[in-house]
Amino acid sequence: MTERARETIRRHAVEIGGVPDGQPMMFAHGYGCDQNMWRLVAPAFAGQYRVVLFDHIGVGRSDLRAYDPTKYATLDGYADDVLTIVDDLDLHDVVFVGHSVSAMIGVLAAIREPARFADLVLVGPSPSYIDDGDYIGGFSRADIDDMMHALDSNYLGWSSVIAPMIMANPQRPELSQELVRSFCATDPAIAKKFAHVTFLSDNRGDLASVRTPSLIMQCTDDIIAPRAVGEYVHDHMPGSTLVVLNATGHCPNLSAPEETIDVMTTYLSRR
């Protein structure tokens, strides 16, 4: 392993398991989370794939000193990190599994280096969170502005309010509590900046450029990525497959890991 690869592994707290020479399956976490959010899903693929987990810069066990506000002012900076990990670890034929904002990060990475990726598995993707004409993103611009104001003024308070809405499993409060803990473990200054980048991004124009076969996993009653958003991504992304889960909320990797695994397995076996 090269020194560059070792540094990339350290910077992103990369964890590699599964089959050493297997096809790489790379898991990318959503906003306010870290690679631990895949702990109920990733092990199911360790018997067949080379499983790669990592933390985006600014969260989890990543190197906070590597955070550059200029680089990470857009999702392209995070896509650049994905490609750095893929390139430095010499990964090919990658199955990229991206949750929430990381779905679009994976889309941007696959557009830039399509030869590296075999499939995209997009869990709760949204190319834009803001309603725009006929496009239903789920929020008005005023909604997003209010959310950003609440987040900027009281991040911990915002986390405790938004987590149950994101999880949408009121009968299982422990899931919301875990999400709150994950939010609270993130550096608040970086979390605020990442929130602005996430919720103000607009990648609708990028969808048509994707040439990698893609699975879109749409949850039921998802306040962050409503049904119309999943359908929009499917309609505008060539070669995509849309599956609507029985799971509710925005985090099926936590609330419904078995269904998540089953849908991924079925799709990949057919591919």
C-alpha positions in Angstrom: 0.0 0.0 0.0 1.3 3.4 -0.9 1.9 6.2 1.6 -0.7 8.2 -0.2 -3.3 5.5 0.3 -2.4 5.2 4.0 -2.9 8.9 4.4 -6.3 8.8 2.7 -7.3 5.9 4.9 -6.3 7.9 8.0 -7.9 11.1 6.9 -11.3 9.5 6.2 -11.1 6.8 8.8 -11.5 4.2 6.1 -12.5 0.7 7.2 -12.0 -2.2 4.7 -13.4 -5.6 5.3 -15.1 -8.5 3.5 -13.5 -10.4 0.6 -10.0 -8.9 0.0 -10.2 -9.5 -3.7 -13.9 -9.1 -4.0 -15.8 -6.4 -6.0 -15.7 -3.2 -3.9 -18.9 -2.0 -2.2 -18.4 1.5 -0.9 -20.9 2.9 1.7 -21.3 6.7 2.1 -23.3 8.1 5.0 -25.8 11.0 5.1 -25.8 14.4 6.7 -25.1 14.5 10.4 -24.1 10.8 10.5 -21.0 8.7 10.1 -20.0 5.3 8.8 -21.5 3.7 11.9 -25.0 4.3 10.4 -24.2 1.3 8.0 -23.4 -1.2 10.8 -26.7 -3.1 10.3 -26.4 -3.3 6.5 -22.8 -3.5 5.5 -21.9 -6.8 7.2 -24.5 -8.6 5.1 -22.4 -8.0 2.0 -19.0 -8.9 3.6 -19.2 -12.5 2.4 -19.3 -11.5 -1.3 -17.8 -8.0 -1.6 -14.9 -6.0 -0.5 -16.7 -3.6 1.9 -15.3 -0.1 2.2 -16.6 2.4 4.8 -15.5 5.9 5.4 -16.3 9.2 7.1 -16.8 12.5 5.2 -14.4 15.1 6.4 -15.7 16.9 9.4 -17.7 14.0 11.0 -17.0 10.7 12.8 -13.4 9.8 13.1 -12.2 11.8 10.1 -9.4 14.3 10.4 -11.1 17.6 11.2 -8.0 19.5 10.3 -8.5 18.5 6.7 -11.8 20.5 6.6 -11.5 23.3 4.0 -14.6 25.6 3.9 -13.7 26.6 0.3 -13.4 23.0 -1.0 -16.5 21.9 0.8 -18.7 24.9 -0.2 -20.3 22.6 -2.8 -21.0 18.8 -3.0 -18.2 18.6 -5.6 -15.7 18.8 -2.8 -17.2 15.7 -1.2 -17.4 14.0 -4.6 -13.7 14.7 -5.1 -13.0 12.9 -1.8 -14.9 9.9 -3.0 -12.8 9.8 -6.1 -9.6 10.2 -4.1 -10.5 7.2 -2.0 -11.4 5.2 -5.0 -8.2 6.2 -6.9 -5.8 5.9 -4.0 -7.1 2.4 -3.0 -7.2 1.4 -6.7 -10.8 0.4 -6.6 -12.6 -0.6 -9.8 -16.1 -1.8 -10.6 -17.3 -0.1 -7.4 -20.9 -0.5 -6.1 -21.4 2.9 -4.5 -24.1 2.9 -1.8 -25.0 6.5 -0.8 -27.6 7.6 1.7 -29.4 11.0 1.5 -26.9 13.7 0.5 -24.3 11.1 -0.3 -26.5 9.8 -3.1 -25.9 13.0 -5.0 -22.3 13.0 -4.0 -22.0 9.5 -5.6 -23.9 10.7 -8.7 -21.3 13.5 -9.1 -18.4 11.1 -8.6 -19.8 8.6 -11.2 -20.3 11.4 -13.8 -16.7 12.4 -13.4 -15.2 8.9 -13.5 -17.8 6.5 -14.8 -15.3 3.8 -15.6 -14.7 3.3 -11.8 -18.3 2.5 -10.9 -20.4 -0.5 -11.7 -23.6 0.5 -9.9 -25.1 3.3 -7.8 -27.4 2.4 -4.9 -29.1 5.6 -3.9 -31.0 5.6 -0.6 -33.4 8.5 -0.2 -31.8 10.6 -2.9 -32.8 14.2 -3.6 -31.3 16.4 -6.3 -33.0 19.5 -4.8 -34.9 20.0 -1.6 -36.7 23.2 -2.7 -40.0 23.3 -4.6 -39.6 25.0 -8.0 -42.5 25.3 -10.4 -43.7 21.8 -11.3 -40.8 20.3 -9.3 -41.7 19.1 -5.8 -38.7 19.0 -3.6 -40.6 18.9 -0.3 -39.8 22.3 1.0 -40.4 25.9 0.1 -37.5 28.3 0.1 -39.0 29.9 3.2 -39.0 26.5 4.9 -35.3 26.0 4.1 -34.5 29.5 5.3 -36.3 28.9 8.5 -34.6 25.6 9.0 -31.1 27.2 8.4 -31.9 30.0 10.9 -33.0 27.4 13.5 -29.9 25.3 12.9 -27.6 28.3 13.0 -29.1 29.8 16.2 -29.5 26.5 18.2 -27.9 23.5 16.5 -28.5 21.1 19.4 -32.1 22.2 19.9 -32.7 21.9 16.1 -31.2 18.3 16.2 -33.6 17.2 18.9 -36.6 18.5 17.0 -35.7 17.4 13.5 -34.4 13.9 14.3 -37.8 12.3 15.1 -39.2 13.9 11.9 -36.4 12.5 9.8 -36.7 9.0 11.4 -40.5 8.9 11.3 -40.7 5.8 13.5 -42.4 7.2 16.6 -43.0 3.7 18.0 -39.2 3.3 18.2 -37.9 6.4 19.9 -34.4 4.9 20.3 -33.8 5.4 16.6 -34.5 9.2 16.9 -32.3 9.3 20.0 -29.4 7.7 18.1 -29.8 10.2 15.3 -29.7 13.1 17.8 -26.6 11.6 19.4 -25.0 11.4 15.9 -25.9 15.0 15.1 -24.5 16.2 18.5 -21.3 14.3 18.0 -20.6 16.4 14.8 -18.6 19.6 15.1 -21.4 22.2 15.1 -19.6 24.7 12.9 -18.9 22.2 10.2 -22.4 20.7 10.6 -24.0 24.1 10.0 -21.9 24.7 6.8 -22.6 21.2 5.5 -26.4 21.7 6.1 -26.3 24.9 4.0 -24.5 23.0 1.2 -26.8 20.1 1.4 -30.2 21.8 1.6 -29.4 24.5 -0.9 -27.8 22.2 -3.5 -29.5 21.7 -6.9 -28.2 18.7 -8.9 -31.3 18.2 -11.1 -29.3 19.1 -14.2 -26.7 16.4 -13.4 -29.1 13.4 -13.5 -29.2 13.1 -17.3 -25.4 12.7 -17.4 -25.3 9.6 -15.2 -24.4 6.5 -17.3 -24.0 4.1 -14.3 -26.9 1.7 -13.7 -28.6 2.9 -10.6 -31.0 1.6 -7.9 -33.2 4.3 -6.3 -34.6 3.3 -2.9 -37.5 5.4 -2.0 -39.0 5.2 1.5 -42.6 5.7 2.5 -43.5 8.9 4.4 -40.0 10.5 3.9 -40.2 14.1 4.8 -36.7 14.8 3.5 -37.1 13.0 0.1 -40.8 12.6 -0.7 -42.2 10.1 -3.2 -42.3 12.7 -5.9 -38.6 13.3 -5.5 -37.7 9.6 -6.0 -39.9 9.4 -9.1 -38.3 12.6 -10.4 -34.8 11.1 -10.0 -36.0 7.8 -11.7 -37.6 9.7 -14.6 -34.5 11.9 -15.2 -31.7 9.3 -14.7 -31.1 6.9 -17.5 -30.8 3.3 -16.6 -32.3 3.6 -13.2 -34.5 1.3 -11.2 -37.0 2.6 -8.6 -38.0 0.5 -5.6 -40.5 1.9 -3.0 -39.8 0.5 0.4 -42.3 -0.3 3.1 -39.9 1.4 5.5 -41.0 4.8 6.7 -38.8 7.8 7.2 -35.5 8.7 5.8 -33.1 6.2 7.4 -34.0 2.6 6.3 -30.4 1.6 7.0 -31.4 2.0 10.7 -35.1 1.5 10.8 -35.4 -1.4 8.3 -32.0 -2.9 7.6 -33.4 -6.3 6.6 -35.6 -4.8 3.9 -32.7 -2.5 2.8 -30.5 -5.6 2.4 -33.1 -7.6 0.6 -33.8 -4.9 -2.0 -30.1 -4.3 -2.6 -29.4 -8.0 -2.9 -32.2 -8.6 -5.3 -31.2 -5.7 -7.5 -27.5 -6.6 -7.6 -28.2 -10.3 -8.2 -30.3 -9.4 -11.3 -27.6 -7.0 -12.4 
